[in-house]
Amino acid sequence: MGVPWTITVHAADEAAGRAAIGAAFTEIDRLERILSDYDPESELSRLSAAAPTAAPVSVSGDLWRVLDRAVALRDRTNGGFDPTVGRLTALWRQARRSERLPVPDKLAAAIDTVGPGSLVLAPDSQAVLLPKAGTRLDLGGIGMGYAADRALAVITAAGIEAAMVDASGDVAVSGPPPGTPGWRIMVAPLGRGVAQPAAVPGPLVLAHAAVTTSGDAFQAVEIDGRRYSHIVDPRTGLGVPGPAAVTVVAPDCTTADSLATAASVLGPESGLALVAATPGCAARFVWREGETTRSASTPAWPSQLSSDSEAAGRP
């Protein structure tokens, strides 16, 4: 899916562990052929290429489940998260390469293909209607989390109770490693060369949970003196201004991944409110306000966090 994946398991014997890891990577490869917007032959890309569709198009169970979750979050965030953002992300990738903002007329045309009217679900037939020409789907803010969940489920089904799936920072874990309370996962920093808050969080200790950090620490561009993230705001078509980072802990990686993306777009106040209102979830937001680095957390942010100067690594 365009990023490195790491899978760690604690198994009764090496052969069983390697077999489970192999099965998990097979599942990830299968889902890439469904959910990737980089692969022109993926199910998602073929669906996008069919827009506008004269009638709802039946889709696979995996694509349906991800789109259903994405649309629900789109509605909760009033468009702060939107799976029809594909043309905008393509335009923003070009802007990042050229270090120039998109041409206004091209930006306006792309924004016109985004929103509730561009993607309609038909639950009774597990089908999708794309009414507007030029609509392109992008599940980059949720698909990787879903794939991590599915990979972990494959490992669990193989009888392995302690495992971690790390999709380049989208982390899902099952039971804790033997003799420990949970997997120790470091919280990502705000960004290279950016002053951190006075109290830097120590490692999360998690079991049967997931954590994702979204922000501009590792993918950012400066245009006309302003720093932007690779994460696109569906409402403006531009990258989210930075520096900023939000870490979300959730019961599953699909939820953590999508909430972190949505919270990045919504900003500290609305983003933290969104996470706090989601059962079983917590978040920590760090951002720059003028020359000051600020941080805030939801009330349920894990209490085991502590100040730790070694917490400068990514999850």
N, C-alpha and C positions, 0 to 999 in steps of 0.2 A: 504493500500500500504506500510505497514511496518513503518509508521510514524504517529504521532498524527495529527488529523485534527481539526480545530476550525472554526466554521461558526457563524458569527454575523450578525444580520439583524435589521433594524428599520422598523417595520410593523405597520399597523393601529391598529391591535389587536393581542394579544398573540397567539390565535389559528391560525391565518393566518401565523404568523411568524414561529410557530413550524411546521406547515404543509409544508411550503416552505423548511425549514431546513431538514425535513425528506425526502422530495423528492430529495434534493441535495445529501444527503448521499446515497440514493438508487442509484442515478446516479454514484456516486463514486464507490460503490460496483460493479455495472454493468461493469464499465470500468476496475476495477481491474481484473475481470475475462477475460478481453481481453488483457490488456497491461502488466500484471505482469510477471516478469521473475522468481519470487519466487514460483509461483503457477504452478506446473507441468501440471495442466489441463487447464491453460489459453490458449487463442487462440495463443498468442505469443509463448508460450512454445511448443505447439503442432506443430506450424509451424517450429520452430527450430529443433524439434525432427525429422522432415521429411527430413532434409538436408542429402544428396544432393537430390534435387527434379528433376525429369526427365523433368518436364514441369512446367510452372508457376502455382502457387496455388492461387485460388481466396480467397480474405480476406474480412473481414467486412469493412464497411465504416469508422469506427473509427480507426481501425488498419491501413487502407490504408492512411488516412489523416496524421496520426502521422509518418508513414514510409516515406511518400512523403516529409514531412517537414524535417525529419531527413536526408534524402538523399540529399536534396537541400543544407542543411548546411554542410554536409560532403564534397560536391563539393566546396562550398565557402571557406572552411578552409583547403583544400588539405589534408583531413584525420585527422585534429585536433579534429573533432567530427565524430563519426562513430557508427551507430546502430548495427554493427556486432561485437562489442567489448565484447560480452557475455563471451566467454571462458577466455578472459583476466581479466575481472572483477572477475570471479570465482577464478581464480588463485591468483589474488591480495588479495581477501578476506582471502584465506589460508595463504598468506604471512603476512598479518596483524595479524592473530591469532598466528602464530608461531614466528613472529618478525624476519623472515628470508626472504631474497630475493628469488624469484622463481628459481628453477633449470633451468640452461640455455637451455637445450634441450626441456624441457616442455614449456618454454617461447617462444622459436622459433616456436614450433609446433602450439601454440595458435596464435601467430602473423600471421602465414600463413593463418589462417581462417578469417582474418580481411582485409577489403578494398573494393574498388568498384567492384572487380571481385567476391566478395562473396555474393552480394545482387544486383539483377537486377529487376527493376520495369517494369511492363507491363501496362501502363496507359489505353490502349484501353479495357482491360479486368479486370482492377482493381485486378491484380494478381501479385504474387511475385515469383521470381526464386532464389533459393539458390543453386548455382552450386557446392559448395565445401562441402565435408563431414566434419562434425564436427563444422560447423558454428553455432554459437549461438547468437541470437539477444538479445539486452539489451536496453531498452528505458528509463532507469533510469534518464537520463539527459534531458528528454523532456516529458515523459509520465505523470508525476505528474502535470506539468504545464498545459498540455492539459486537464487533469481531473479537475483541478481547474477552468479552463475556462468553461468547460461544466457544472460544479456545479453552477457557477455563472449565466450561461445562464438559467438554470432551475429556479433559484430564481427570475430572472428578468421576465421570462415568467409567473410566479405566480403573477406578479403585484407589486413586491417589488422593489423599486427604489434605496435603500441604503443598500448595503451588502458587507461583506468582507469574503473571503474564504482564510484560512491560512493552507497550507499543510506543516506544520513544517518549515516555512520560505519561501516557495513559495506562495506569497500573490497576490491575485487578488481582486480588488474592483470595485464596480459600482459607483452609485452616492454618494455624501458626506452625512454624518449624518446630520440630521436637524440642521440648525443654524450654520453650520461649512463650511469652504472652502474645506474640504476633510478629509480623514482618515490619522491620524498621525501614521507613521510607523518608528520605530527606525532602524538604520543601524547596522548590525552585526559588532562586533569588530574583530580585526585581529586574536585573539586567547587568551586563558587563559595564563597569565604569560608572554605575549609578549608585549613589549612596543608599545604603540599606537602613531600615528602621533601627532604632536603638536596641530593641529587643528582637533579635533574629530567632525565629522558631527552630526548635530542635526537631528531631525525627518524629514522624507519626509512627505509632505502633498499631498496626491494623490486622484484623482477621475477618474473613468473610465480608469484605468491603472493597471499595475502589477509591482511587484518588486521581485527579487530573489537575494540572496547572495550565492555564491559558494566559497568554500575554505576548509581549514583544521582546522577551529576553534573548531569544535565539533567532528570531526572524523579524527584522525591522528595517525600515528605510527612512532616511531623512530627505524631505522635499521642501524646498523654500524655507529652510530653517526649522521645520517642524517634524517631529518623529512620529511615524505611523507603524502600526502593527500589520502583520499579514492577515489578521482577522478583519473581514469586511463587515461594515455596518450595512445591512440590507436596505436601510432607509435612506442612506446618503450615497452608497456605492463606494465610499472611501474606507481606507483602513482606519481602525480604531486608534485615536491619538494615544501616545504613550509618553513616558514609560508607565506601565501598569501591569499587574499580574494578579490573577485570582486563582486560588487553590480550592477545589471542591472535594469533599469527602462524601460518598454516597453508598447506598447498599449495593449498587452495581455500576459497571463502567459506562454503560449506555447513558445512564442518568448523570454520572459525574462529568463525562465528556460534553454532553449537550448543555448542561447547566453552566459549566465553566465558559463555554463559548458565548452563551447568551448573557451571562453576567459581565463578561468583558465588554460586550457591546453596550449594555445598559448602564454601566458605570457603578461606582461603589454603593451609592444609596439604594438605587432600584435593584441592582444586581444582588446585593446581600439580602434584600427583602424577598426577592424571588427564591433564593436558596433557603432562607429561613422558613418560608411557607411550604417547602417541599418535605414531606415526612422522611425522617431518617437521614437528612442531609445537613451539612455544615460547610462554611466557607470562610476564607481569610482573604482580604483584598489589600493590596499594597499599591500605592500610586504616588505620583509626584504632583504637588500643588504649589506652583511657583518654584521656589528653591527648597521647599520642604518635602521630605518623604513622609507620607502618612500611611497608617495601616488601620484596619478595622476588621472585626470578625462577627459572625453570627453568634448568638448566645450558646449554641450547641457545639461550637468549635472545640475539638478534642482537648480535654483538660490536661492530657499528658504532655502537651507541648511545653518546652522550656527554652530558655535562652541557651544557644549553642553556637559558638563561633564557627563550628565546622559545618554548619548547615548551608554552605554556599553551593552545593552540588544540585543538579536537577534530579527529579525522582528516578 
